[in-house]
């Protein structure tokens, strides 16, 4: 899934405070997300976050799971094209 720092994740299950919106603070094997209701920050494994996402809100747009899965992965630089001297 294509998730970036600053995205708002709307999850299937709410946080104990009752809000189900989380701000992404760090992306990697773990996500650092902050509850938008109470401000609590938690580290959650990537697989668990991706499983529980309902939609992603980015720059005023809402992206659903199907649109996130269809987006192409970022292209890696071609090692053949780079010259190291």
PyMOL Python script that loads the backbone (N, CA, C, O; Angstrom):
from pymol import cmd

cmd.read_pdbstr("""\
ATOM      1  N   UNK A   1       0.837  -1.191   0.000  1.00  0.00           N
ATOM      2  CA  UNK A   1       0.000   0.000   0.000  1.00  0.00           C
ATOM      3  C   UNK A   1       0.874   1.242   0.000  1.00  0.00           C
ATOM      4  O   UNK A   1       1.980   1.252   0.539  1.00  0.00           O
ATOM      5  N   UNK A   2       0.355   2.270  -0.608  1.00  0.00           N
ATOM      6  CA  UNK A   2       1.077   3.526  -0.745  1.00  0.00           C
ATOM      7  C   UNK A   2       0.620   4.482   0.358  1.00  0.00           C
ATOM      8  O   UNK A   2      -0.358   5.209   0.183  1.00  0.00           O
ATOM      9  N   UNK A   3       1.318   4.483   1.483  1.00  0.00           N
ATOM     10  CA  UNK A   3       0.968   5.325   2.627  1.00  0.00           C
ATOM     11  C   UNK A   3       2.172   6.199   2.949  1.00  0.00           C
ATOM     12  O   UNK A   3       3.305   5.718   2.978  1.00  0.00           O
ATOM     13  N   UNK A   4       1.925   7.485   3.191  1.00  0.00           N
ATOM     14  CA  UNK A   4       3.002   8.441   3.430  1.00  0.00           C
ATOM     15  C   UNK A   4       2.828   9.115   4.789  1.00  0.00           C
ATOM     16  O   UNK A   4       1.741   9.113   5.367  1.00  0.00           O
ATOM     17  N   UNK A   5       3.927   9.692   5.286  1.00  0.00           N
ATOM     18  CA  UNK A   5       3.873  10.485   6.514  1.00  0.00           C
ATOM     19  C   UNK A   5       2.942  11.666   6.259  1.00  0.00           C
ATOM     20  O   UNK A   5       3.029  12.320   5.220  1.00  0.00           O
ATOM     21  N   UNK A   6       2.061  11.932   7.202  1.00  0.00           N
ATOM     22  CA  UNK A   6       1.107  13.027   7.073  1.00  0.00           C
ATOM     23  C   UNK A   6      -0.275  12.590   6.620  1.00  0.00           C
ATOM     24  O   UNK A   6      -1.224  13.369   6.705  1.00  0.00           O
ATOM     25  N   UNK A   7      -0.407  11.358   6.140  1.00  0.00           N
ATOM     26  CA  UNK A   7      -1.721  10.840   5.759  1.00  0.00           C
ATOM     27  C   UNK A   7      -2.563  10.590   7.007  1.00  0.00           C
ATOM     28  O   UNK A   7      -2.024  10.329   8.082  1.00  0.00           O
ATOM     29  N   UNK A   8      -3.869  10.669   6.863  1.00  0.00           N
ATOM     30  CA  UNK A   8      -4.802  10.317   7.935  1.00  0.00           C
ATOM     31  C   UNK A   8      -5.395   8.959   7.579  1.00  0.00           C
ATOM     32  O   UNK A   8      -5.990   8.798   6.513  1.00  0.00           O
ATOM     33  N   UNK A   9      -5.235   7.985   8.468  1.00  0.00           N
ATOM     34  CA  UNK A   9      -5.793   6.652   8.260  1.00  0.00           C
ATOM     35  C   UNK A   9      -7.109   6.543   9.008  1.00  0.00           C
ATOM     36  O   UNK A   9      -7.170   6.827  10.204  1.00  0.00           O
ATOM     37  N   UNK A  10      -8.151   6.139   8.320  1.00  0.00           N
ATOM     38  CA  UNK A  10      -9.435   5.854   8.958  1.00  0.00           C
ATOM     39  C   UNK A  10      -9.485   4.342   9.103  1.00  0.00           C
ATOM     40  O   UNK A  10      -9.526   3.611   8.113  1.00  0.00           O
ATOM     41  N   UNK A  11      -9.481   3.879  10.356  1.00  0.00           N
ATOM     42  CA  UNK A  11      -9.376   2.456  10.643  1.00  0.00           C
ATOM     43  C   UNK A  11     -10.752   1.824  10.824  1.00  0.00           C
ATOM     44  O   UNK A  11     -11.741   2.516  11.067  1.00  0.00           O
ATOM     45  N   UNK A  12     -10.797   0.492  10.701  1.00  0.00           N
ATOM     46  CA  UNK A  12     -12.040  -0.252  10.899  1.00  0.00           C
ATOM     47  C   UNK A  12     -12.459  -0.252  12.362  1.00  0.00           C
ATOM     48  O   UNK A  12     -13.647  -0.178  12.674  1.00  0.00           O
ATOM     49  N   UNK A  13     -11.477  -0.336  13.260  1.00  0.00           N
ATOM     50  CA  UNK A  13     -11.781  -0.379  14.692  1.00  0.00           C
ATOM     51  C   UNK A  13     -11.328   0.924  15.344  1.00  0.00           C
ATOM     52  O   UNK A  13     -10.240   1.415  15.041  1.00  0.00           O
ATOM     53  N   UNK A  14     -12.136   1.489  16.227  1.00  0.00           N
ATOM     54  CA  UNK A  14     -11.749   2.745  16.874  1.00  0.00           C
ATOM     55  C   UNK A  14     -10.739   2.529  18.000  1.00  0.00           C
ATOM     56  O   UNK A  14     -10.609   1.434  18.547  1.00  0.00           O
ATOM     57  N   UNK A  15     -10.035   3.602  18.324  1.00  0.00           N
ATOM     58  CA  UNK A  15      -9.145   3.653  19.482  1.00  0.00           C
ATOM     59  C   UNK A  15     -10.033   3.635  20.733  1.00  0.00           C
ATOM     60  O   UNK A  15     -11.204   4.002  20.639  1.00  0.00           O
ATOM     61  N   UNK A  16      -9.527   3.228  21.888  1.00  0.00           N
ATOM     62  CA  UNK A  16     -10.358   3.218  23.103  1.00  0.00           C
ATOM     63  C   UNK A  16     -11.019   4.562  23.432  1.00  0.00           C
ATOM     64  O   UNK A  16     -12.034   4.592  24.127  1.00  0.00           O
ATOM     65  N   UNK A  17     -10.456   5.676  22.940  1.00  0.00           N
ATOM     66  CA  UNK A  17     -11.076   6.982  23.197  1.00  0.00           C
ATOM     67  C   UNK A  17     -12.314   7.196  22.323  1.00  0.00           C
ATOM     68  O   UNK A  17     -13.091   8.119  22.567  1.00  0.00           O
ATOM     69  N   UNK A  18     -12.502   6.343  21.297  1.00  0.00           N
ATOM     70  CA  UNK A  18     -13.687   6.429  20.451  1.00  0.00           C
ATOM     71  C   UNK A  18     -13.430   6.933  19.044  1.00  0.00           C
ATOM     72  O   UNK A  18     -14.293   6.786  18.178  1.00  0.00           O
ATOM     73  N   UNK A  19     -12.264   7.527  18.787  1.00  0.00           N
ATOM     74  CA  UNK A  19     -11.965   8.041  17.445  1.00  0.00           C
ATOM     75  C   UNK A  19     -11.295   6.956  16.610  1.00  0.00           C
ATOM     76  O   UNK A  19     -10.540   6.143  17.143  1.00  0.00           O
ATOM     77  N   UNK A  20     -11.565   6.936  15.301  1.00  0.00           N
ATOM     78  CA  UNK A  20     -10.951   5.925  14.437  1.00  0.00           C
ATOM     79  C   UNK A  20     -10.044   6.548  13.376  1.00  0.00           C
ATOM     80  O   UNK A  20      -9.715   5.894  12.387  1.00  0.00           O
ATOM     81  N   UNK A  21      -9.635   7.812  13.572  1.00  0.00           N
ATOM     82  CA  UNK A  21      -8.734   8.504  12.642  1.00  0.00           C
ATOM     83  C   UNK A  21      -7.359   8.654  13.279  1.00  0.00           C
ATOM     84  O   UNK A  21      -7.236   9.066  14.432  1.00  0.00           O
ATOM     85  N   UNK A  22      -6.313   8.309  12.500  1.00  0.00           N
ATOM     86  CA  UNK A  22      -4.942   8.335  13.002  1.00  0.00           C
ATOM     87  C   UNK A  22      -4.038   9.036  11.997  1.00  0.00           C
ATOM     88  O   UNK A  22      -4.146   8.804  10.793  1.00  0.00           O
ATOM     89  N   UNK A  23      -3.143   9.896  12.489  1.00  0.00           N
ATOM     90  CA  UNK A  23      -2.159  10.596  11.668  1.00  0.00           C
ATOM     91  C   UNK A  23      -0.892   9.754  11.591  1.00  0.00           C
ATOM     92  O   UNK A  23      -0.395   9.293  12.618  1.00  0.00           O
ATOM     93  N   UNK A  24      -0.364   9.547  10.385  1.00  0.00           N
ATOM     94  CA  UNK A  24       0.856   8.758  10.197  1.00  0.00           C
ATOM     95  C   UNK A  24       2.060   9.645  10.491  1.00  0.00           C
ATOM     96  O   UNK A  24       2.223  10.705   9.887  1.00  0.00           O
ATOM     97  N   UNK A  25       2.904   9.202  11.428  1.00  0.00           N
ATOM     98  CA  UNK A  25       4.104   9.950  11.793  1.00  0.00           C
ATOM     99  C   UNK A  25       5.379   9.301  11.305  1.00  0.00           C
ATOM    100  O   UNK A  25       6.396   9.978  11.155  1.00  0.00           O
ATOM    101  N   UNK A  26       5.347   8.001  11.052  1.00  0.00           N
ATOM    102  CA  UNK A  26       6.524   7.258  10.598  1.00  0.00           C
ATOM    103  C   UNK A  26       6.054   6.052   9.803  1.00  0.00           C
ATOM    104  O   UNK A  26       5.069   5.406  10.161  1.00  0.00           O
ATOM    105  N   UNK A  27       6.769   5.750   8.717  1.00  0.00           N
ATOM    106  CA  UNK A  27       6.422   4.613   7.871  1.00  0.00           C
ATOM    107  C   UNK A  27       7.652   3.735   7.724  1.00  0.00           C
ATOM    108  O   UNK A  27       8.756   4.236   7.511  1.00  0.00           O
ATOM    109  N   UNK A  28       7.467   2.440   7.835  1.00  0.00           N
ATOM    110  CA  UNK A  28       8.547   1.464   7.685  1.00  0.00           C
ATOM    111  C   UNK A  28       7.961   0.095   7.952  1.00  0.00           C
ATOM    112  O   UNK A  28       6.822  -0.178   7.572  1.00  0.00           O
ATOM    113  N   UNK A  29       8.719  -0.762   8.596  1.00  0.00           N
ATOM    114  CA  UNK A  29       8.177  -2.064   8.994  1.00  0.00           C
ATOM    115  C   UNK A  29       7.114  -1.875  10.073  1.00  0.00           C
ATOM    116  O   UNK A  29       6.203  -2.692  10.210  1.00  0.00           O
ATOM    117  N   UNK A  30       7.238  -0.794  10.834  1.00  0.00           N
ATOM    118  CA  UNK A  30       6.238  -0.394  11.824  1.00  0.00           C
ATOM    119  C   UNK A  30       5.728   0.985  11.440  1.00  0.00           C
ATOM    120  O   UNK A  30       6.440   1.771  10.816  1.00  0.00           O
ATOM    121  N   UNK A  31       4.499   1.268  11.813  1.00  0.00           N
ATOM    122  CA  UNK A  31       3.938   2.597  11.626  1.00  0.00           C
ATOM    123  C   UNK A  31       3.865   3.273  12.981  1.00  0.00           C
ATOM    124  O   UNK A  31       3.505   2.644  13.976  1.00  0.00           O
ATOM    125  N   UNK A  32       4.207   4.556  13.023  1.00  0.00           N
ATOM    126  CA  UNK A  32       3.964   5.361  14.214  1.00  0.00           C
ATOM    127  C   UNK A  32       2.747   6.207  13.874  1.00  0.00           C
ATOM    128  O   UNK A  32       2.797   7.060  12.988  1.00  0.00           O
ATOM    129  N   UNK A  33       1.652   5.962  14.589  1.00  0.00           N
ATOM    130  CA  UNK A  33       0.414   6.676  14.306  1.00  0.00           C
ATOM    131  C   UNK A  33      -0.058   7.397  15.562  1.00  0.00           C
ATOM    132  O   UNK A  33       0.159   6.931  16.681  1.00  0.00           O
ATOM    133  N   UNK A  34      -0.710   8.543  15.359  1.00  0.00           N
ATOM    134  CA  UNK A  34      -1.217   9.352  16.469  1.00  0.00           C
ATOM    135  C   UNK A  34      -2.727   9.456  16.358  1.00  0.00           C
ATOM    136  O   UNK A  34      -3.256   9.867  15.325  1.00  0.00           O
ATOM    137  N   UNK A  35      -3.418   9.082  17.427  1.00  0.00           N
ATOM    138  CA  UNK A  35      -4.876   9.177  17.468  1.00  0.00           C
ATOM    139  C   UNK A  35      -5.280  10.646  17.359  1.00  0.00           C
ATOM    140  O   UNK A  35      -4.729  11.496  18.058  1.00  0.00           O
ATOM    141  N   UNK A  36      -6.228  10.942  16.493  1.00  0.00           N
ATOM    142  CA  UNK A  36      -6.688  12.310  16.307  1.00  0.00           C
ATOM    143  C   UNK A  36      -7.660  12.748  17.399  1.00  0.00           C
ATOM    144  O   UNK A  36      -7.961  13.935  17.527  1.00  0.00           O
ATOM    145  N   UNK A  37      -8.153  11.787  18.188  1.00  0.00           N
ATOM    146  CA  UNK A  37      -9.072  12.120  19.272  1.00  0.00           C
ATOM    147  C   UNK A  37      -8.360  12.527  20.548  1.00  0.00           C
ATOM    148  O   UNK A  37      -8.659  13.572  21.125  1.00  0.00           O
ATOM    149  N   UNK A  38      -7.405  11.693  20.994  1.00  0.00           N
ATOM    150  CA  UNK A  38      -6.755  11.938  22.285  1.00  0.00           C
ATOM    151  C   UNK A  38      -5.275  12.293  22.165  1.00  0.00           C
ATOM    152  O   UNK A  38      -4.678  12.743  23.144  1.00  0.00           O
ATOM    153  N   UNK A  39      -4.662  12.102  20.988  1.00  0.00           N
ATOM    154  CA  UNK A  39      -3.265  12.464  20.795  1.00  0.00           C
ATOM    155  C   UNK A  39      -2.266  11.382  21.173  1.00  0.00           C
ATOM    156  O   UNK A  39      -1.060  11.607  21.080  1.00  0.00           O
ATOM    157  N   UNK A  40      -2.731  10.225  21.593  1.00  0.00           N
ATOM    158  CA  UNK A  40      -1.838   9.125  21.977  1.00  0.00           C
ATOM    159  C   UNK A  40      -1.108   8.600  20.754  1.00  0.00           C
ATOM    160  O   UNK A  40      -1.722   8.383  19.709  1.00  0.00           O
ATOM    161  N   UNK A  41       0.223   8.391  20.877  1.00  0.00           N
ATOM    162  CA  UNK A  41       1.018   7.821  19.793  1.00  0.00           C
ATOM    163  C   UNK A  41       1.294   6.359  20.079  1.00  0.00           C
ATOM    164  O   UNK A  41       1.612   5.984  21.207  1.00  0.00           O
ATOM    165  N   UNK A  42       1.168   5.530  19.039  1.00  0.00           N
ATOM    166  CA  UNK A  42       1.445   4.100  19.188  1.00  0.00           C
ATOM    167  C   UNK A  42       2.254   3.624  17.985  1.00  0.00           C
ATOM    168  O   UNK A  42       2.139   4.162  16.884  1.00  0.00           O
ATOM    169  N   UNK A  43       3.075   2.604  18.222  1.00  0.00           N
ATOM    170  CA  UNK A  43       3.810   1.930  17.151  1.00  0.00           C
ATOM    171  C   UNK A  43       3.056   0.638  16.859  1.00  0.00           C
ATOM    172  O   UNK A  43       2.778  -0.143  17.768  1.00  0.00           O
ATOM    173  N   UNK A  44       2.727   0.415  15.590  1.00  0.00           N
ATOM    174  CA  UNK A  44       1.943  -0.752  15.193  1.00  0.00           C
ATOM    175  C   UNK A  44       2.643  -1.416  14.003  1.00  0.00           C
ATOM    176  O   UNK A  44       3.107  -0.718  13.101  1.00  0.00           O
ATOM    177  N   UNK A  45       2.726  -2.757  13.983  1.00  0.00           N
ATOM    178  CA  UNK A  45       3.332  -3.437  12.832  1.00  0.00           C
ATOM    179  C   UNK A  45       2.591  -3.120  11.534  1.00  0.00           C
ATOM    180  O   UNK A  45       1.367  -2.990  11.516  1.00  0.00           O
ATOM    181  N   UNK A  46       3.351  -3.000  10.461  1.00  0.00           N
ATOM    182  CA  UNK A  46       2.798  -2.644   9.153  1.00  0.00           C
ATOM    183  C   UNK A  46       1.650  -3.557   8.731  1.00  0.00           C
ATOM    184  O   UNK A  46       0.628  -3.075   8.242  1.00  0.00           O
ATOM    185  N   UNK A  47       1.805  -4.867   8.913  1.00  0.00           N
ATOM    186  CA  UNK A  47       0.770  -5.818   8.487  1.00  0.00           C
ATOM    187  C   UNK A  47      -0.552  -5.557   9.203  1.00  0.00           C
ATOM    188  O   UNK A  47      -1.619  -5.647   8.595  1.00  0.00           O
ATOM    189  N   UNK A  48      -0.485  -5.238  10.479  1.00  0.00           N
ATOM    190  CA  UNK A  48      -1.705  -4.992  11.255  1.00  0.00           C
ATOM    191  C   UNK A  48      -2.396  -3.700  10.798  1.00  0.00           C
ATOM    192  O   UNK A  48      -3.621  -3.647  10.686  1.00  0.00           O
ATOM    193  N   UNK A  49      -1.599  -2.669  10.537  1.00  0.00           N
ATOM    194  CA  UNK A  49      -2.176  -1.403  10.071  1.00  0.00           C
ATOM    195  C   UNK A  49      -2.841  -1.591   8.710  1.00  0.00           C
ATOM    196  O   UNK A  49      -3.983  -1.177   8.511  1.00  0.00           O
ATOM    197  N   UNK A  50      -2.118  -2.223   7.765  1.00  0.00           N
ATOM    198  CA  UNK A  50      -2.667  -2.390   6.419  1.00  0.00           C
ATOM    199  C   UNK A  50      -3.934  -3.234   6.418  1.00  0.00           C
ATOM    200  O   UNK A  50      -4.826  -3.014   5.598  1.00  0.00           O
ATOM    201  N   UNK A  51      -4.019  -4.186   7.319  1.00  0.00           N
ATOM    202  CA  UNK A  51      -5.205  -5.042   7.411  1.00  0.00           C
ATOM    203  C   UNK A  51      -6.426  -4.260   7.906  1.00  0.00           C
ATOM    204  O   UNK A  51      -7.553  -4.544   7.500  1.00  0.00           O
ATOM    205  N   UNK A  52      -6.200  -3.272   8.785  1.00  0.00           N
ATOM    206  CA  UNK A  52      -7.309  -2.578   9.438  1.00  0.00           C
ATOM    207  C   UNK A  52      -7.664  -1.216   8.840  1.00  0.00           C
ATOM    208  O   UNK A  52      -8.488  -0.499   9.409  1.00  0.00           O
ATOM    209  N   UNK A  53      -7.066  -0.845   7.711  1.00  0.00           N
ATOM    210  CA  UNK A  53      -7.382   0.452   7.096  1.00  0.00           C
ATOM    211  C   UNK A  53      -8.719   0.374   6.364  1.00  0.00           C
ATOM    212  O   UNK A  53      -8.960  -0.541   5.576  1.00  0.00           O
ATOM    213  N   UNK A  54      -9.571   1.341   6.637  1.00  0.00           N
ATOM    214  CA  UNK A  54     -10.821   1.475   5.878  1.00  0.00           C
ATOM    215  C   UNK A  54     -10.586   2.409   4.691  1.00  0.00           C
ATOM    216  O   UNK A  54     -10.972   2.087   3.567  1.00  0.00           O
ATOM    217  N   UNK A  55      -9.955   3.563   4.930  1.00  0.00           N
ATOM    218  CA  UNK A  55      -9.596   4.485   3.847  1.00  0.00           C
ATOM    219  C   UNK A  55      -8.476   5.412   4.330  1.00  0.00           C
ATOM    220  O   UNK A  55      -8.175   5.489   5.522  1.00  0.00           O
ATOM    221  N   UNK A  56      -7.871   6.109   3.367  1.00  0.00           N
ATOM    222  CA  UNK A  56      -6.787   7.048   3.658  1.00  0.00           C
ATOM    223  C   UNK A  56      -7.215   8.421   3.168  1.00  0.00           C
ATOM    224  O   UNK A  56      -7.699   8.564   2.046  1.00  0.00           O
ATOM    225  N   UNK A  57      -7.036   9.432   4.011  1.00  0.00           N
ATOM    226  CA  UNK A  57      -7.330  10.810   3.618  1.00  0.00           C
ATOM    227  C   UNK A  57      -5.997  11.503   3.383  1.00  0.00           C
ATOM    228  O   UNK A  57      -5.150  11.562   4.274  1.00  0.00           O
ATOM    229  N   UNK A  58      -5.818  12.033   2.164  1.00  0.00           N
ATOM    230  CA  UNK A  58      -4.550  12.649   1.795  1.00  0.00           C
ATOM    231  C   UNK A  58      -4.827  13.947   1.055  1.00  0.00           C
ATOM    232  O   UNK A  58      -5.494  13.940   0.021  1.00  0.00           O
ATOM    233  N   UNK A  59      -4.319  15.065   1.574  1.00  0.00           N
ATOM    234  CA  UNK A  59      -4.424  16.371   0.917  1.00  0.00           C
ATOM    235  C   UNK A  59      -5.842  16.674   0.452  1.00  0.00           C
ATOM    236  O   UNK A  59      -6.048  17.133  -0.672  1.00  0.00           O
ATOM    237  N   UNK A  60      -6.806  16.420   1.307  1.00  0.00           N
ATOM    238  CA  UNK A  60      -8.188  16.711   0.974  1.00  0.00           C
ATOM    239  C   UNK A  60      -8.893  15.639   0.161  1.00  0.00           C
ATOM    240  O   UNK A  60     -10.092  15.751  -0.093  1.00  0.00           O
ATOM    241  N   UNK A  61      -8.166  14.593  -0.256  1.00  0.00           N
ATOM    242  CA  UNK A  61      -8.771  13.488  -1.017  1.00  0.00           C
ATOM    243  C   UNK A  61      -8.925  12.289  -0.118  1.00  0.00           C
ATOM    244  O   UNK A  61      -8.129  12.078   0.797  1.00  0.00           O
ATOM    245  N   UNK A  62      -9.949  11.504  -0.379  1.00  0.00           N
ATOM    246  CA  UNK A  62     -10.130  10.247   0.340  1.00  0.00           C
ATOM    247  C   UNK A  62      -9.841   9.106  -0.619  1.00  0.00           C
ATOM    248  O   UNK A  62     -10.421   9.034  -1.702  1.00  0.00           O
ATOM    249  N   UNK A  63      -8.944   8.214  -0.221  1.00  0.00           N
ATOM    250  CA  UNK A  63      -8.587   7.061  -1.038  1.00  0.00           C
ATOM    251  C   UNK A  63      -9.095   5.817  -0.342  1.00  0.00           C
ATOM    252  O   UNK A  63      -8.836   5.619   0.845  1.00  0.00           O
ATOM    253  N   UNK A  64      -9.825   4.964  -1.075  1.00  0.00           N
ATOM    254  CA  UNK A  64     -10.287   3.717  -0.468  1.00  0.00           C
ATOM    255  C   UNK A  64      -9.245   2.621  -0.690  1.00  0.00           C
ATOM    256  O   UNK A  64      -8.253   2.836  -1.387  1.00  0.00           O
ATOM    257  N   UNK A  65      -9.468   1.452  -0.099  1.00  0.00           N
ATOM    258  CA  UNK A  65      -8.496   0.354  -0.164  1.00  0.00           C
ATOM    259  C   UNK A  65      -8.202  -0.074  -1.600  1.00  0.00           C
ATOM    260  O   UNK A  65      -7.049  -0.356  -1.924  1.00  0.00           O
ATOM    261  N   UNK A  66      -9.212  -0.128  -2.465  1.00  0.00           N
ATOM    262  CA  UNK A  66      -8.995  -0.573  -3.837  1.00  0.00           C
ATOM    263  C   UNK A  66      -8.087   0.395  -4.591  1.00  0.00           C
ATOM    264  O   UNK A  66      -7.221  -0.029  -5.355  1.00  0.00           O
ATOM    265  N   UNK A  67      -8.285   1.682  -4.378  1.00  0.00           N
ATOM    266  CA  UNK A  67      -7.443   2.666  -5.060  1.00  0.00           C
ATOM    267  C   UNK A  67      -6.008   2.595  -4.556  1.00  0.00           C
ATOM    268  O   UNK A  67      -5.075   2.755  -5.343  1.00  0.00           O
ATOM    269  N   UNK A  68      -5.810   2.359  -3.263  1.00  0.00           N
ATOM    270  CA  UNK A  68      -4.459   2.235  -2.719  1.00  0.00           C
ATOM    271  C   UNK A  68      -3.755   1.012  -3.280  1.00  0.00           C
ATOM    272  O   UNK A  68      -2.563   1.072  -3.584  1.00  0.00           O
ATOM    273  N   UNK A  69      -4.470  -0.097  -3.422  1.00  0.00           N
ATOM    274  CA  UNK A  69      -3.868  -1.326  -3.928  1.00  0.00           C
ATOM    275  C   UNK A  69      -3.530  -1.219  -5.413  1.00  0.00           C
ATOM    276  O   UNK A  69      -2.617  -1.898  -5.884  1.00  0.00           O
ATOM    277  N   UNK A  70      -4.249  -0.377  -6.161  1.00  0.00           N
ATOM    278  CA  UNK A  70      -4.017  -0.242  -7.598  1.00  0.00           C
ATOM    279  C   UNK A  70      -2.858   0.675  -7.925  1.00  0.00           C
ATOM    280  O   UNK A  70      -2.322   0.613  -9.032  1.00  0.00           O
ATOM    281  N   UNK A  71      -2.453   1.534  -6.982  1.00  0.00           N
ATOM    282  CA  UNK A  71      -1.386   2.487  -7.264  1.00  0.00           C
ATOM    283  C   UNK A  71      -0.072   1.755  -7.471  1.00  0.00           C
ATOM    284  O   UNK A  71       0.243   0.839  -6.712  1.00  0.00           O
ATOM    285  N   UNK A  72       0.705   2.137  -8.481  1.00  0.00           N
ATOM    286  CA  UNK A  72       1.981   1.460  -8.721  1.00  0.00           C
ATOM    287  C   UNK A  72       2.992   1.781  -7.628  1.00  0.00           C
ATOM    288  O   UNK A  72       2.974   2.860  -7.037  1.00  0.00           O
ATOM    289  N   UNK A  73       3.863   0.829  -7.379  1.00  0.00           N
ATOM    290  CA  UNK A  73       4.933   1.040  -6.406  1.00  0.00           C
ATOM    291  C   UNK A  73       5.927   2.042  -6.994  1.00  0.00           C
ATOM    292  O   UNK A  73       6.086   2.104  -8.213  1.00  0.00           O
ATOM    293  N   UNK A  74       6.599   2.826  -6.147  1.00  0.00           N
ATOM    294  CA  UNK A  74       7.580   3.777  -6.669  1.00  0.00           C
ATOM    295  C   UNK A  74       8.705   3.040  -7.394  1.00  0.00           C
ATOM    296  O   UNK A  74       9.144   1.972  -6.968  1.00  0.00           O
ATOM    297  N   UNK A  75       9.159   3.630  -8.495  1.00  0.00           N
ATOM    298  CA  UNK A  75      10.214   2.996  -9.280  1.00  0.00           C
ATOM    299  C   UNK A  75      11.568   3.207  -8.614  1.00  0.00           C
ATOM    300  O   UNK A  75      11.868   4.288  -8.107  1.00  0.00           O
ATOM    301  N   UNK A  76      12.372   2.158  -8.627  1.00  0.00           N
ATOM    302  CA  UNK A  76      13.722   2.239  -8.084  1.00  0.00           C
ATOM    303  C   UNK A  76      14.656   2.688  -9.196  1.00  0.00           C
ATOM    304  O   UNK A  76      14.410   2.389 -10.365  1.00  0.00           O
ATOM    305  N   UNK A  77      15.732   3.407  -8.850  1.00  0.00           N
ATOM    306  CA  UNK A  77      16.667   3.828  -9.888  1.00  0.00           C
ATOM    307  C   UNK A  77      17.324   2.624 -10.551  1.00  0.00           C
ATOM    308  O   UNK A  77      17.574   1.601  -9.914  1.00  0.00           O
ATOM    309  N   UNK A  78      17.593   2.767 -11.829  1.00  0.00           N
ATOM    310  CA  UNK A  78      18.207   1.695 -12.606  1.00  0.00           C
ATOM    311  C   UNK A  78      19.705   1.647 -12.313  1.00  0.00           C
ATOM    312  O   UNK A  78      20.414   2.607 -12.614  1.00  0.00           O
ATOM    313  N   UNK A  79      20.210   0.539 -11.727  1.00  0.00           N
ATOM    314  CA  UNK A  79      21.641   0.472 -11.413  1.00  0.00           C
ATOM    315  C   UNK A  79      22.506   0.446 -12.672  1.00  0.00           C
ATOM    316  O   UNK A  79      23.674   0.833 -12.622  1.00  0.00           O
ATOM    317  N   UNK A  80      21.952  -0.006 -13.800  1.00  0.00           N
ATOM    318  CA  UNK A  80      22.709  -0.040 -15.053  1.00  0.00           C
ATOM    319  C   UNK A  80      22.959   1.378 -15.570  1.00  0.00           C
ATOM    320  O   UNK A  80      23.994   1.644 -16.182  1.00  0.00           O
ATOM    321  N   UNK A  81      22.022   2.278 -15.326  1.00  0.00           N
ATOM    322  CA  UNK A  81      22.129   3.637 -15.842  1.00  0.00           C
ATOM    323  C   UNK A  81      23.038   4.533 -15.015  1.00  0.00           C
ATOM    324  O   UNK A  81      23.466   5.582 -15.497  1.00  0.00           O
ATOM    325  N   UNK A  82      23.340   4.148 -13.794  1.00  0.00           N
ATOM    326  CA  UNK A  82      24.183   4.966 -12.929  1.00  0.00           C
ATOM    327  C   UNK A  82      25.645   4.597 -13.129  1.00  0.00           C
ATOM    328  O   UNK A  82      25.990   3.421 -13.250  1.00  0.00           O
ATOM    329  N   UNK A  83      26.498   5.611 -13.161  1.00  0.00           N
ATOM    330  CA  UNK A  83      27.936   5.374 -13.297  1.00  0.00           C
ATOM    331  C   UNK A  83      28.625   5.864 -12.033  1.00  0.00           C
ATOM    332  O   UNK A  83      28.494   7.027 -11.653  1.00  0.00           O
ATOM    333  N   UNK A  84      29.352   4.975 -11.392  1.00  0.00           N
ATOM    334  CA  UNK A  84      30.125   5.342 -10.204  1.00  0.00           C
ATOM    335  C   UNK A  84      31.594   5.329 -10.574  1.00  0.00           C
ATOM    336  O   UNK A  84      32.118   4.305 -11.013  1.00  0.00           O
ATOM    337  N   UNK A  85      32.252   6.442 -10.402  1.00  0.00           N
ATOM    338  CA  UNK A  85      33.672   6.540 -10.773  1.00  0.00           C
ATOM    339  C   UNK A  85      34.515   6.563  -9.538  1.00  0.00           C
ATOM    340  O   UNK A  85      35.740   6.642  -9.628  1.00  0.00           O
TER     341      UNK A  85
END
""", "prot")
cmd.dss("prot")
cmd.show_as("cartoon", "prot")
cmd.util.cbc("prot")
cmd.orient("prot")
